[in-house]
């Protein structure tokens, strides 16, 4: 056969690849390859150690007796495939959890055979999802989950609570609500903050909660040093767990708010002048620590404090984790049973809480079980408001001034006048020095009050802004006392 009659290697690879793989693109233009009939998708440009498409294509070509091809032929074939895929339909990829058809959601078990769990208000089952319904993306952080046990009769919930050291029943039901929320791909959930005295098993309990969703390879991490490292860690897995926090600087606090409720990061693509890389992220977040100091109000609304107590009987790590690993299939099965009941339950959505989706989930949990999770959630937010106020001298001074007002009375002043009033109230007759961070201008005071507005409102001090022909003003109103049966729930 002459050289002209030989089929080029790139053509052989391209024909084989298109016959054995499905190629599609995501909304950001990344092209993925999905083996026919298999739900796991891999980016064709990936060179990762978890198995790139280039590697699986090379192995398949060799195992099927097609041949061994050099890098140039593979690159040319993949370049053509990528170009052709850019005209295909757009489909998203998901890590660990994904929305499905008919109101169902999916949980990736991380198995090589692609078996996953389909969760529906009518029940759950184990099956391989249709690749056009769910495309799983795997990373090094995607651990394998065991096949859940059926018909557990709630035994797994009891086993989990026996292995952890939650101080109250309210903490236990909030932890269950968070786990159920983690199985929903579109429901933002507040970040559990596991606190307690030294030796209360905060890190151990945090690992257990994470491993129910991420498998036995899931673990806690140290807080990242910058935004880029946090976004990288968040994007590579589903649950992000930060261990032993002792301080929350403003930048990290703001990033945590973004992780809980969702945000997007954009940076320049490498080796390009105009292209950018978009990173969307909204993930369940878990924190542990004894005390993180002052909590900013916006983060407080996204936290779920869970207190632990020191165990009366100590056990070795080997014994504890051996029991947990043995119980994990039962725990997962019980959690899935409870999730089905909760999703089938009907409940009104509380309209006064910022994390309304999670509040609705708590209400559904109460309807399904009678636990009282919504009441516990409100109480936890009330405690966090106290923490914010205790750590902010400006908030304390504003509430002190509000206490001097008549209920329902409105007080209007410019921001500069409010600064003079509050500064004088704090300094007092003794003219004590102002603390570090005290507002220095009316604009700074106005910005601080905007952050504190929900916290102050929960304590009866209503702050609002307005404008007249003479200029802008800040208005403070002391909420009128209401009869107990008409009182609005605390934020």
N, C-alpha and C positions, 0 to 999 in steps of 0.2 A: 504494500500500500504506500502510495506516495505521501509526502509530507502534507500536501494540500488536502488529501482526503481524510487525514486524521482529525478527530474531534478534539478541539482544545480542552485542556484540563479544566479551565474555568467553566466551560459549557457543561461538562460532565457533572461538576460539583453543583452548579446552579440547577440543573434538571433534577438531580437527586434530592437536593434540599427542598425544592418546591413540591416534590412528590411526597416527602416524609414530614414536612413541617409546615405550620401555618404562621405566616408573618403578618404583623399588624403594627400600628403606631399608636402612641398615646397622645394626649392633647398637647404635650410639650414637644412632640416630634421625635421622641425616642422610639426606635424600632425594636420590637421584641420578636422572639421566635418561640413557638409553642409546638411541641411534638404532637402529631395528630392523635386526638383522643385523650390527651393528658393536660391537666389544668395548670401545670407549672410553666411559667414563661421566663425566658432569660433574655436580657438585652444583647443584641448581636455584637455590640462593641465591647462587651464586658471582658475583662481579663482577670476577673476575680478568682479566688481560690475555692469558691463554693461550686465551681463548675460552670464554665462559660459556654455559650453556644458554639463557639469555634471549636472548643475541645470535644463537645458531644458530637459535632458534625464529623470531625476527624476520626473519632472512634467508630462511629456508625459506618463510615466509608470503608474503614479497614475491616470491621467485622463482617460486612456484607460482601467482601471480596471485590470491591470496586477499585481499591488501590490506595496508595499512600501518596499524598500530594504535598508539594512544597508550599511555603508561606505565600509566595507571590500569587499562585493560582487561587489559594483560599481567599486572599485579600481581594483579588479582582472579582471573584464570585460574590463575596459578601458585599462589596461595594455596589454591584448591580442589584442584588437582592434588596439592599437598603433603599436604593433609589426607587425601585418598583413598589416597595411597601409604603412609601410616602403618599401614594395615591389610594391606599386602602382605607377602609373605615377606621374611625378612632375608637379605641376601647381602653378603659383604665386597667391598671394592675393594682393589686392589693397585697398588703402584708398582714397575715394572721386572720383578720376578719374582713368580710366583704358583704355588700348587699346582694340579694338574689332576686329572682322573679317571684311574683305573687306575695310580696310582703315577707319573704324569708330572708334570713341572713346565714352566712356560712362561717365556720371556724376551721382554719387550716390545721390539721394535725401534724404537719411537717414531715409526713411519711413519703418515702420514695415512690410508693404506688399511687400517690395522689388522693388517697381516701381522706375525706373531710366530713364535717358534721353540718347538716342542714337543720337550722333551727326555725321553727314556724309556730305560731300560736296554737296550732293543732297538735304539735309534737315535734320530736327530733329523730333523725335517723342518720346512719353513716352511709355515704355513697361517694362516688367520684363525680364531681360536678361537670356539667357540660362546659367545655372550654370557651364557648361563646357567652356563657353566663358569668363565669368566674375565671379570672386569670391570677394565679398566685405568683408573687415575686418572693424569692427566697434570698436570704443573706446569711452571713455567719451567725447572726443572732437568732435565726429561726430554729428553735429547738424542736424536738419531736415530742408530741404528747401521746400518752397511752390511749388505747381504745377505751372509752368510758363504759362503766358498768350500768346495766339497765335494771330497772325496778329496785332501786336502792331504798325506797321508803324513807328518804331523808337522812339515812345513816351517815352519809358523807359530810353533811353539815355539822352533825354532832362530833364527828372525828376531827374536823378542821378546828372547831372551837376548843376541843380538848387539847389540841397541839399548840394553840396560841394562848396568849395571856391577856386578852382584852379585859379591862377593869370592870366594864359594865355591859349589861345586855343591850343597851342602846348602841354602844360601840360595835358589838357583834352584828346587829342588823344593818348598821351603816356600812360595815365592811362587805356584807353580802350584797347590798344595793350597789356598791362600787364594782364588785366582781360581775354582777349582771350587766351593769353599764359598759364594762369593758368588752362584752360580747356584742355590743351594738356599734356598727361602723359609723353611724351618723349622729350619735348622742354624746355631746360634751359632758364629761363627768368631772367633778371637783377632784383635786389631788388629796388623797389621804395623807395626813401628817401624823405618823406614829410617834407618840411622845411617851414619856414615863421616866422613872428613876433609872439610874445606872444599873444594868443587870436585869432589866425587865424583858429582855428578848426582843427589842424593837427590830434589830436587823434580821433576826431569825424569822419573826412574823412577817416582815416585809418580803423576805425571800419566798416564803410559803405562798403568799398572795400572788406574787409575780409568777411563780412556777406553775400555778394552776392554769395560767393563761399561756405562758411561754415555754413550759416544759422544764425538765430538771436542769437544763443548761442555763436557764435564766438566772440572773444574779443582780446584785446591787452595784452601783458605781459611785465613784467620787464625783463631786460637782465639777463640771468643766470650767476651764479658765476663761473661755470667751464664747461669743455667740456662735462662731463657726463650728467649734467642737461640739457644742450642744446640739446644733441642728444636724450635724453628721450622725451623732448618736441616736437622735430621735428618728431620723429618716430611715435608719437601718433596722428598726424593730417596731414592735407595737407598744408595749408597756416600757416606759422609761422610769427607772427607780434610782434615786440619789440617796446615798447613805451618809449618816452621821453629820448632818448639817449643823453648823454652829453659828453661822452668820449669813444673812441674805443681803448682799449689796444691791443697790437700786437696779443696776443693769440685769443681774440674775433674776431679781423679782419680776421685772418687766418681761423677760424672756419666758419665765414660767407661766405668766398670764397668757402669753401667745401660744405656748404649747398646749395649754388646757383648752382654750376656746378656738384655736386655729389661726394661722397666719401664713404668709408667703415670704420667702427670701429669694432675692435675685442677685446674682453675681455674674461677672464676665466669664464667658467660657474660655478655657485655656487655649492659647495659641490662636486667638481670634481678635479682631479689632471691634466688631460690632455685635457678635452673637452673645446671648446671655443664657444662663442656666437658671430655671425656675425650680424652687423647692417648696412645695406645699406641705404643711405638717399640722396635724392635730392628733395628739396622742394622749392616752391615759398616763398620768404622772403619779408617782408615789415618792414620798419623802420620809426620812427618819431622822430623829435628833432629839436631844434632851431639851434644848431651848435655842431658838434662832434669833433671839433679841426682838427688836422692833419689827412688826409686820406691817407692810404698807396696805392701805385699805383696799386697793384693787385686787391684790393677791388674797387678802383675807376672804373676799367673796368667792374665791375659787378654791378654798381649802376645806378639808374635811378632817378635823382633829379627832384622832382615835387614841385614847390613853390606854397604856398597858401597865400591868403591875408585875412585881417580881414574883417568880414562881416559888411555891413552898418547897417543891422537891426538884433538885437539879438532875439532869440527865446528860449523858455524853452526846456529843455531836453525832457520832456514828449511830447510836441507838435512835436518836430523834429523827434523823434523815432516812434511816432504813424504814422506820414506821411510816413516815410521810410518803415515801416512794411507793410503799405497798398500798397505802390508802388512797393515792392519787386517782386511780381509775374510779373508785367509789365516790370520792369528793367531786370529781368532774361530772360524773353521772348525776349526782344529786343537784349540782349547780345547774345543769342543763334542764332537769325536771322542774326546778324552781323557776328558771328563766321562762320556760313555756307557760307556766301558770301565771307569772307576772305579766307577760305580754298579752295573754288572753283576758286579763282583768281590765275592767273599765273604771276609770277614776278621773275626776276633774283635775285640770292643770292649775296649780297655784299661780296666780298672776303677780304676786308681790315679791317673788324671789328672783334674783338675777339668773341663776342656773335653773331655769324653768324646766328644762328637759329632765334634769336629774330629780328635781322636786316632783315632777309627774311620775317618774319611775318609783320614787319612794311611796307616793300615794297608791300606785298600782301594787307595790309590794305589801302595803298595809291591807289593801282590799283582798289580796290573795292569801295572806297569812295572819293578819291582825297584829303585826309586830310593833307598830307605832314608829316606823322609820321616819315619817315626815315630821312628827313632833321632835324626834331626836335630832333631825337635820336643822330644824329651826333653833333648837337649843344650842347646837354647836356653833351656828352663826352668831348667836347672841354672845356666847363666850368669846368668840373671835373679835366681836366689836369691843368687848371689855379689854382684850389684849391690845387692840389698836389704840384705844383711848389711854390706857395705862402707859403706853410707850410714846405718846405725843402730847407734849405740854401745851401746844396750841389748842388741840382739841379739848383738853381739860379746861383751859381758860375760856374758850367759847361756851362750853356748857355751864361754867360758873356764871358767865354774863347772862346766858339764857335763863338761868334760874331766877334772876332778878326781874324778869319781864312778866307782865300779866299774861295769863293764857289767852291766846288768840290775838294778842297785840302785835303790831308790826313796827319794826324799827328800821329806818332807811338811813344809810350814810354812804359816803363815797368810800372807796377802798382805803384811801389815805386816812380818812377819819376813823374807820374801823381799826386800822393799824395803831393809831394813836390811842384809841379807847382800850383795845386789848392789851397793848404794851403797858399802859398805865395800870390796868387791872392786875397784870402779872407781877409788875415791879412792886406795886403796893406803896405804902407810906415809907417803907424801909429802903425803897429804891434798889432792890436786889438786882444783881446783874442779869442780863438776858442770857438764856442758854444758847449754846452753839446751834446754828440752824434756824434761829428765830427770824421770821420775815423782816427784810430790811426796807422794802418798798411796798406800796399798795398793790402793785401788779403781782409781786411774789405772794403776798397774802391771798389775793384772789385765786391764784393757781392752787395754793395749798388747800383753800376751802373747797375748791371743786373736787379735789381728791377725797376730802373728808366728808363731803356732802351726804352720801348714804349712811355713813357711820353716825354722823350727828343727827340725821333724821330718825334713826332708830332709837335715839335717846331724847326725842322730842324737840330738837332744835332744827327748824326748817330754814335752809339757806336758799336764796334765789337771787338772780341778777336781772337788772332791768335798765331802762334808759328813759330819761325825760329830755325836755328841750334844754335843760341846764347841764346835762351830762349823764354819765352812767352811775349806777348805785348798786349796793349790795343790801338785800333785805333779809332780816332775821325775824322769824316768828316762832313763838313758843307754842307747841301744839296744845290744843285744849284737851283737858282730861276727858276720857270717855268711860262710860260704864263698862265693867269687866266683860260683859257679853258682847260689846260692840268694839272692843279694842282691836286695832289692827295688829296682826302678828309681826314680831320683830324681824327686821331684815338680817 
